[in-house]
Amino acid sequence: MNMILNEEQRLLKETAHGFLQSHAPVAAMRKLRDDRDTLGYSAELWRQLVELGIASIVLPEEYGGLDFGFLGLGAVLEEMGRNLTASPLFSSVVLGASALELGGSEQQRQEIFPQLVEGKLSLALAIDEQQHHQPLATAVKLQIEGDALRITGSKVFVQDGHSADKLLVVTRSSGKPGDRQGISLVLVDRETAGIEVTRTHMMDGRNAAKITFNDVEITPEQLVGPINQGMDILQPVLDRGAICMAAEMLGGIQEVFDRTIEYLKEREQFDVKIGSFQALQHRAAIMYCKIEQCRSAVLDALAALDNHSTDVSLKASQAKALVNDCYILVSNEAVQMHGGMGITDELDIGLYLKRARVSVQIMGDSLYHRDRYASLLGY
Amino acid sequence: MSTLEQFRQQTRAWLEANCPDSQRQPIVKEEQIWGGRRRTFPSADAKLWFERMRDRGWTAPEWPSEYGGGGLNPEQAQILQEEMQALGCRPPLYEIGLWMFGPALLKFGTEAQKAEHIPKIVRGEIRWSQGYSEPAAGSDLAGLKTRAEDKGDHFLVNGTKIWTTQADKADWIFCLVRTDPNAPKQEGISFLLIDMETRGVSTSPIQLISGESEFCQTFFDDVVVPKENLVGEFNQGWTVAKELLKHERKLMSIMGAMAEREEEDLRHLAKRYIGVDEQGKIRDPILRDRVTRHLMQSGADALTNKRLYQLLEQGQAEPNLPLIMKYVSTTEVQRKDELLLAILGNRGLSWHDDEFSDGEKRTVQNWAYNKAHTIAGGTSEIQLNIIAKRVLQLPG
C-alpha cells in the first residue's frame, strides 16, 4: 500500500497546518475548556473548516462531496491532533456520514449529505453503553411491533452527542448482548420526544454525552440498512473510526514529543542541558522509533481504506492498538521530562496527557483491539 | 509496455528457466553458498544456480558491469529481488565482501584496487572477513590499537582483532589499523586489506553461547602488508569505516526483519503448544496477547521498511528512517525469541538432544544466537545514541 502522500494531499496537509495554527491553536482549546463552552467546539471555526471543504473530503461526489480519500482526511486529522482542535469532524463525518454512506437509504443520503457538506447539520454515533467499547455487547433495545419501533436504554460517551442534530443509534433488535446478529442501526433527531441528553464533561474538555432513550417511537424509514444486520454496516464504520482516530492521535503524539525534545534542549540543570543526559536521550530515541512505527501503521491503514482492502479491520486494530500505547507512553514521558512544570496546568503538556487518555477509549483501547486482531486471525 | 515492465517479464522468464526447483526451497544455513578459494557446493543444483547467476553478474546486481557486476539500476535491482522472492529463489551467494566491503571499496578504492578485488567478490572467488573490533575496542571502536607502522615500502602490522567473521575460512580481511598513535582517536586510523595467507596471520575460533563458532579472534604478528593495500587516504580510514558500517547496519536490519518473519507462524505454534479454548483461541490469554503484540510490532517494522523504500522510490530522501531500523528490528527479534521459548516451555531448552524436534532445537539455538543481533554492527545503545544525536539533535 502506498504510504506516501501525493502532491495534492501534501498541499491539503499544509493548508490545514497553516489554518489550524492561526485559527485553532491549543490556546483556543484551552479557552473552550475554561469557559465550559456549551457546544464544546467553536461554531465559527467549524464554519470556516466547512468552507475550506474539510467536512466534504471523504463524502461521495454525487452528494456534493470531494471524494478525496482517507489519506487526505488523515492528514487533516493529524494536524487537528497537533493543535488539540475540537470539531465535529470525527463524530459527524468520519462516523456519522460513513454509516449513512455504507448503510443509509438513498432518501437519507439525499436529505442529509448536502446539509452536512454545508455544515448545516451534524451527526453523532451512539454506540458505547458500558465502561469499554464493545459493540457486540449492545443492549439498548429496539422493539418492533409492526410499523411501530421503540428504543429503550442508555448510551454513554457519545462523541458530540450533546450537540449533534441527528443521532445514529446502535440498537439490539434481536438476540442477546454478545451476538453479532440482531444489531440494528437507526437514525433519530436528537430532539425527539423521550430522548434525554446529558453532557458529560470529560477531562479533555471535549463534548461527550450520556443519552437515554425512554420508549422513543420511530418509523421503519429511520432504520439505516437492513434490520438485524447492523454489524455489517457498523464494522467498516468502526474501522474507519479507529483508523481516523489513530491519525488524530498521531498528530498529538508528534506535537507533545516535539515540545518535549525542545524542552530537553533548553532546560539546564547541573550547568548542562538536560538533553545531554544519556538516560533521557535513550528514552527520547526509543519514543522516536515507536512514533515512526505508528506513522507507518497509520498511513498504511488509511491507504487500505482508500484501496478498499480486504484486511482493513486488521490494519485498523493494528494501528489503533499501537497508537494507543504510544500516546500513553509519549504523554507520560512528556510530563516526566518536563519535571515540575509538566504537572502544571500552565503548560499545555497536561492537555495532551488528558486527550491521550480520552482518545484511547474512543473506538476501543489496546486490549480490545489486540483481542479483535487475534480473533480475526483465528487464534 | 514500459521498459521496466519489459525487464520484469524478461527477468521472470529467465529465472523460471534457469533456477532449478531445488534452489526455490527455503534456504537452510548448511546450504548457503559462501565464496572463497575453499568454497564448496552442497549440491550440483546449487553450483549450477550459483554459476548461472554469477555469469550474469546477478550475484551483485547493482555493481558496475566492468567489474563483473550486473550493472542494474536501483529500479531494476528491486524488480530482480521481487521476482526472486516471488519464485522463492535462494540467494546465489552469501558473502561479506558483497554486502559490506564491496560497496565501500567501490566508493573509496583506487581503480587498481577495484579491478583487483571487485570481480573476485562478484565471482565468489575470494571470501572476506571483517577486522574492526578488538578485545579492548568494542562500542568504542575508534579506540582500536592494532598498529600499522610505515616501513617505507610496506606496513608492518601488529595486534589482534576480535569478532572477525569466519576468519578461519576467509581469504582476505579488511582491517582498521592505528597509523598515527598521537593523533586524536578517529584521525589516526587507516583502512588496510590483508591477505590471510601472509606470514604472521593466525586465527582462533570463538565458541558462542549458541554452540556455534561463527566468529574468530585474529592475530597479527609482524605482518608485512604492501602499500597498495591501503584503501582511502592515509590516516583517513575512519571515513571508509563509517561508510562500511552503514552497509553493515542495513544488512543487520534486513537480517532482523527476515528473522522476525522466518519462524513457523507463531500463532500456530502457540496453539499447538499452549492449546486452545472452545472458541479456538490460544488458551492462555496473556500469551495470546504477547503473540499479538509481536505480530503488530513486527508488522509495523515491515511497514516502516516499506515506507522507507517508497520514499526513496519517489526521490524523497528520508535519512532518518534507516537509522532506526537496526534498533527496532533486532530488538523485536529478541522479543520474539523469548516469546517462542515461553511458548515451547520445557521443549525449548535443548539443541543437542535427539529427544527434541529439529524445529524445537533450531528455535532454541536461534534464541541464543540472536543475542548477537543487538550487539554486532553497533550495539542498541550505540544506535540510540546515534538517533538522539543525529536525528533529535540532542546536545552532548
Interface residues (C-beta under 8 A of the other chain):
Chain A: N2 M3 I4 I261 L264 K265 V272 K273 G275 S276 F277 Q278 L280 Q281 H282 A284 A285 I286 Y288 C289 E292 Q293 C294 R295 S296 A297 L299 D300 Q318 A321 L322 L367 R370 D371 Y373 A374 S375 L377 G378 Y379
Chain B: R267 H268 A270 K271 V276 G280 K281 I282 R288 D289 V291 T292 R293 L295 M296 Q297 G299 A300 D301 L303 T304 K306 R307 Q310 L311 Q314 Q316 N320 L321 I324 Y327 V328 E381 Q383 L384 N385 I387 A388 K389 V391 L392 Q393 L394 P395 G396
